[in-house]
Amino acid sequence: MQNIALWLISIMVNSRGVPEPPARRKQPWSNRSQKGIIKGKPLNPCAAIEQRYYNALHVLIARMLADTELELRKLFKTEHAEEYFAQDASISSQARILTNALIKKYTDLFASLSRPMAEEFARESNKSSDIAVKSSIRHLSDELTLSTKTITSGPLNDILTATVAENVGLIKSIPAQYLGGVQGAVMRSITTGNGMQDLVPYLQKHKGITLRRARFIAQDQTKKAMTALSFERMKRVGITSAIWRHTSGSRHPRKTHIDMDGKQFNISEGLYDSAVKKNVKPGELPGCACRAQPILQFNED
């Protein structure tokens, strides 16, 4: 078990070397300011962290999927009947014993690895947030440098703790959701008498659903962690406002978020989203890919 944990963590931390972008010519403040507003760079979640998170989930899910299909094929093959139906046990009871064993095996496996995976994700997100905020600050001010790396106490630690807890729960939910559905499908296939004829298309369909859910978890949590950690860092160095930047590309963009594009907001409050009837921040709602662009605002003096 320990070796599996180390392997998955290695998947999440490898390939970190990213070449530095070419140096750009600095522009004076006056060229970037408009009506007393100086804009920083939008805060973008790290695609590499998202991919490493998904890769680690994929390793676990692929193992679960392959093992489940193998055991079910053995259950329904005539030549293996003696192994499963000895002592006049019914196929239904044997199927339930098998699926319960799979549920316990993979619930325990995902649970044992969920915390180290979630903690590594939180550490990586914290580093990425630090880099993104410092980069945006440099873009705001050219020569101004404010250290954000030492901001590790109080609310920031609370965010990291909450991030770990949420991701532990999401990782642990994957085998429960998948194998719970498989167990029901197995029982239905026995009732119809079709066995694997019914199960094969079900397994193929829900393989795709489970992997897409893992991808969504990796994407959504990476965005949420970036927003929460970066906004706290910004508040600690005195940046309180940002501009909402809608990111296109989604097949079903939120109309309310399209309307928010370019609007200024207080990072402690966000903007009111009439679709959900509450204030939200970029990247906060499920699937939201919007970004925040930090700004400094000055009066005429």
C-alpha positions as CSV (number, residue, x, y, z in Angstrom):
1,M,0.0,0.0,0.0
2,Q,2.8,2.4,0.9
3,N,4.5,1.7,-2.5
4,I,1.3,2.6,-4.3
5,A,1.0,5.8,-2.4
6,L,4.5,6.8,-3.2
7,W,3.9,5.9,-6.9
8,L,0.8,8.1,-7.1
9,I,2.5,11.0,-5.3
10,S,5.4,10.7,-7.8
11,I,2.8,11.0,-10.7
12,M,1.5,14.2,-9.1
13,V,4.9,15.8,-8.6
14,N,6.9,14.8,-11.7
15,S,7.4,16.9,-14.9
16,R,7.5,20.2,-13.0
17,G,10.2,21.7,-15.0
18,V,8.6,24.5,-17.1
19,P,10.8,26.8,-19.2
20,E,10.7,30.4,-18.2
21,P,8.8,32.6,-20.7
22,P,10.9,35.0,-22.7
23,A,11.5,38.3,-21.0
24,R,9.1,41.0,-22.1
25,R,9.9,44.7,-22.4
26,K,8.5,46.5,-19.4
27,Q,6.0,49.3,-20.1
28,P,5.8,52.4,-17.8
29,W,2.8,52.6,-15.5
30,S,1.2,55.3,-17.5
31,N,0.8,52.9,-20.4
32,R,-1.0,50.3,-18.4
33,S,-3.2,52.6,-16.3
34,Q,-6.5,53.9,-17.2
35,K,-8.6,56.4,-15.2
36,G,-6.4,55.7,-12.1
37,I,-6.6,51.9,-12.5
38,I,-3.5,49.7,-13.0
39,K,-4.2,46.2,-14.1
40,G,-2.2,43.1,-13.2
41,K,-2.1,39.8,-15.1
42,P,-5.2,37.5,-14.8
43,L,-4.7,34.7,-12.3
44,N,-4.6,31.5,-14.3
45,P,-4.8,28.0,-12.6
46,C,-1.9,25.8,-13.3
47,A,-2.7,23.2,-16.1
48,A,0.2,21.0,-15.0
49,I,-1.2,20.6,-11.5
50,E,-4.6,19.7,-12.9
51,Q,-3.0,17.1,-15.2
52,R,-0.9,15.5,-12.5
53,Y,-4.0,15.3,-10.3
54,Y,-6.0,13.6,-13.1
55,N,-3.1,11.2,-13.9
56,A,-3.0,10.0,-10.3
57,L,-6.8,9.5,-10.2
58,H,-6.6,7.8,-13.6
59,V,-4.1,5.2,-12.3
60,L,-6.5,4.2,-9.4
61,I,-9.6,4.2,-11.5
62,A,-8.0,2.2,-14.3
63,R,-7.0,-0.5,-11.8
64,M,-10.5,-0.6,-10.3
65,L,-12.2,-0.8,-13.7
66,A,-10.0,-3.6,-15.0
67,D,-10.3,-5.6,-11.8
68,T,-14.1,-5.2,-11.8
69,E,-14.6,-6.3,-15.4
70,L,-12.2,-9.3,-14.9
71,E,-14.0,-10.5,-11.8
72,L,-17.5,-10.2,-13.4
73,R,-16.4,-12.1,-16.5
74,K,-15.2,-14.9,-14.3
75,L,-18.4,-14.9,-12.4
76,F,-20.5,-15.3,-15.5
77,K,-18.3,-17.9,-17.3
78,T,-19.7,-21.4,-17.2
79,E,-16.3,-23.0,-16.7
80,H,-15.9,-21.1,-13.4
81,A,-19.3,-22.0,-12.0
82,E,-17.9,-24.4,-9.4
83,E,-15.8,-21.6,-7.9
84,Y,-18.8,-19.3,-7.4
85,F,-21.8,-21.6,-7.1
86,A,-20.6,-24.3,-4.8
87,Q,-22.9,-25.7,-2.1
88,D,-26.0,-24.7,-4.1
89,A,-25.3,-21.0,-3.6
90,S,-27.4,-18.9,-6.0
91,I,-25.8,-16.7,-8.6
92,S,-27.4,-13.7,-7.0
93,S,-25.9,-14.3,-3.6
94,Q,-22.5,-15.0,-5.1
95,A,-22.8,-11.9,-7.2
96,R,-23.6,-9.8,-4.1
97,I,-20.6,-11.3,-2.2
98,L,-18.3,-10.5,-5.1
99,T,-19.5,-6.9,-5.6
100,N,-19.4,-6.3,-1.9
101,A,-15.8,-7.5,-1.8
102,L,-14.9,-5.2,-4.7
103,I,-16.6,-2.2,-3.0
104,K,-14.7,-2.9,0.3
105,K,-11.4,-3.4,-1.6
106,Y,-11.5,-0.2,-3.6
107,T,-13.2,1.9,-0.9
108,D,-10.3,1.0,1.4
109,L,-7.7,1.7,-1.3
110,F,-9.0,5.1,-2.3
111,A,-9.5,6.1,1.3
112,S,-6.0,5.1,2.2
113,L,-4.5,7.2,-0.6
114,S,-6.9,10.1,-0.6
115,R,-5.2,12.2,2.1
116,P,-1.6,12.0,0.7
117,M,-3.0,12.8,-2.7
118,A,-5.1,15.7,-1.5
119,E,-2.2,17.1,0.6
120,E,0.1,17.0,-2.3
121,F,-2.5,18.8,-4.5
122,A,-2.9,21.5,-1.8
123,R,0.8,22.0,-1.5
124,E,1.2,22.4,-5.3
125,S,-1.8,24.7,-5.5
126,N,-0.3,26.9,-2.7
127,K,3.0,27.2,-4.6
128,S,1.2,28.0,-7.8
129,S,-0.9,30.7,-6.1
130,D,2.2,32.3,-4.6
131,I,3.9,32.4,-8.0
132,A,0.8,33.7,-9.8
133,V,0.1,36.5,-7.3
134,K,3.7,37.7,-7.2
135,S,3.8,37.7,-11.0
136,S,0.6,39.8,-11.2
137,I,2.0,42.2,-8.6
138,R,5.2,42.6,-10.7
139,H,3.0,43.3,-13.7
140,L,1.0,45.9,-11.8
141,S,4.0,47.8,-10.5
142,D,7.1,46.9,-12.5
143,E,9.6,47.4,-9.6
144,L,7.3,46.8,-6.7
145,T,8.0,43.5,-4.9
146,L,5.9,42.1,-2.1
147,S,6.6,38.8,-0.5
148,T,3.6,36.4,-0.4
149,K,5.5,33.2,0.4
150,T,5.6,33.9,4.1
151,I,1.8,34.3,4.3
152,T,1.1,30.9,5.8
153,S,-0.9,31.5,8.9
154,G,-4.5,32.2,9.8
155,P,-7.0,32.2,6.9
156,L,-4.5,30.8,4.4
157,N,-4.0,27.7,6.6
158,D,-7.8,27.4,6.9
159,I,-8.1,27.4,3.1
160,L,-5.5,24.7,2.8
161,T,-7.2,22.6,5.4
162,A,-10.5,23.0,3.7
163,T,-9.0,22.2,0.3
164,V,-7.5,18.9,1.7
165,A,-10.8,17.9,3.4
166,E,-12.9,18.6,0.2
167,N,-10.6,16.6,-2.0
168,V,-10.3,13.7,0.4
169,G,-14.1,13.5,0.2
170,L,-14.2,13.7,-3.6
171,I,-11.5,11.0,-4.0
172,K,-13.2,8.6,-1.6
173,S,-16.5,9.1,-3.4
174,I,-15.3,7.7,-6.7
175,P,-15.3,3.9,-5.9
176,A,-18.5,4.2,-3.9
177,Q,-20.4,5.9,-6.9
178,Y,-18.9,3.6,-9.5
179,L,-19.1,0.2,-7.7
180,G,-22.5,1.0,-6.2
181,G,-23.9,1.4,-9.7
182,V,-22.1,-1.8,-10.9
183,Q,-23.7,-3.8,-8.1
184,G,-27.1,-2.7,-9.1
185,A,-26.4,-3.4,-12.8
186,V,-25.2,-6.9,-12.0
187,M,-28.3,-7.7,-10.1
188,R,-30.5,-6.5,-13.0
189,S,-28.5,-8.5,-15.5
190,I,-29.2,-11.7,-13.4
191,T,-32.9,-10.8,-13.2
192,T,-33.1,-10.5,-17.0
193,G,-30.9,-13.5,-17.5
194,N,-28.7,-11.7,-20.0
195,G,-25.6,-11.6,-17.8
196,M,-22.5,-10.0,-19.5
197,Q,-24.7,-9.1,-22.5
198,D,-26.2,-6.4,-20.4
199,L,-23.1,-5.7,-18.3
200,V,-20.6,-5.0,-21.1
201,P,-22.3,-1.9,-22.5
202,Y,-23.0,-0.7,-18.9
203,L,-19.4,-1.1,-17.9
204,Q,-18.2,0.8,-21.1
205,K,-20.6,3.6,-20.5
206,H,-19.7,4.1,-16.9
207,K,-16.0,3.8,-17.5
208,G,-16.3,7.0,-19.6
209,I,-18.5,8.6,-17.0
210,T,-16.1,7.8,-14.1
211,L,-13.1,9.1,-16.0
212,R,-14.9,12.3,-17.1
213,R,-15.9,12.8,-13.4
214,A,-12.2,12.4,-12.4
215,R,-11.2,15.0,-15.1
216,F,-13.9,17.4,-13.8
217,I,-12.7,17.0,-10.2
218,A,-9.1,17.8,-11.2
219,Q,-10.2,20.8,-13.3
220,D,-12.7,22.2,-10.9
221,Q,-10.6,21.8,-7.7
222,T,-7.6,23.4,-9.4
223,K,-9.6,26.5,-10.2
224,K,-11.2,26.7,-6.8
225,A,-7.9,26.3,-5.0
226,M,-6.3,29.0,-7.2
227,T,-9.1,31.5,-6.5
228,A,-9.3,31.0,-2.8
229,L,-5.6,31.0,-2.1
230,S,-4.8,33.8,-4.4
231,F,-7.6,36.1,-3.2
232,E,-6.4,35.6,0.4
233,R,-2.8,36.5,-0.6
234,M,-4.1,39.6,-2.5
235,K,-6.0,40.8,0.6
236,R,-3.0,40.3,2.8
237,V,-0.9,42.6,0.6
238,G,-3.6,45.2,0.2
239,I,-5.1,44.3,-3.2
240,T,-8.9,44.3,-2.7
241,S,-10.3,44.6,-6.2
242,A,-10.2,42.7,-9.5
243,I,-11.9,42.6,-12.9
244,W,-14.0,39.6,-13.9
245,R,-12.6,38.0,-17.1
246,H,-15.0,35.5,-18.7
247,T,-13.2,32.6,-20.4
248,S,-14.8,31.3,-23.6
249,G,-14.5,27.8,-24.8
250,S,-17.2,26.0,-22.8
251,R,-20.1,24.4,-24.8
252,H,-22.6,25.9,-22.3
253,P,-21.2,29.2,-21.0
254,R,-23.2,30.9,-18.3
255,K,-24.9,33.9,-19.7
256,T,-24.6,35.7,-16.4
257,H,-20.8,35.2,-16.5
258,I,-20.6,36.5,-20.0
259,D,-22.4,39.6,-18.8
260,M,-20.0,39.9,-15.9
261,D,-16.9,40.1,-18.2
262,G,-15.0,43.3,-17.6
263,K,-16.8,44.3,-14.4
264,Q,-14.9,45.3,-11.4
265,F,-15.6,43.6,-8.0
266,N,-14.4,43.4,-4.5
267,I,-12.5,40.2,-4.0
268,S,-14.1,39.6,-0.6
269,E,-17.6,39.8,-2.1
270,G,-17.5,38.7,-5.8
271,L,-20.3,39.6,-8.1
272,Y,-24.0,38.8,-7.9
273,D,-25.1,36.0,-10.2
274,S,-28.8,36.1,-10.8
275,A,-28.8,32.5,-12.0
276,V,-27.8,31.1,-8.6
277,K,-29.1,34.2,-6.6
278,K,-26.0,34.9,-4.7
279,N,-22.6,36.5,-5.0
280,V,-19.9,34.3,-6.6
281,K,-16.2,34.6,-7.5
282,P,-14.4,33.5,-10.7
283,G,-13.9,29.8,-10.8
284,E,-16.1,29.2,-7.7
285,L,-19.2,27.6,-9.4
286,P,-18.8,24.0,-10.8
287,G,-17.2,24.1,-14.2
288,C,-16.6,27.9,-14.1
289,A,-13.4,28.8,-16.0
290,C,-13.6,32.5,-15.5
291,R,-10.5,34.4,-14.2
292,A,-9.8,37.4,-11.9
293,Q,-7.5,40.2,-13.0
294,P,-6.1,42.0,-10.0
295,I,-6.1,45.8,-10.1
296,L,-4.8,48.8,-8.1
297,Q,-7.0,51.8,-8.1
298,F,-5.9,55.4,-7.2
299,N,-7.6,58.7,-6.8
300,E,-6.4,61.8,-8.7
301,D,-4.0,62.7,-5.9
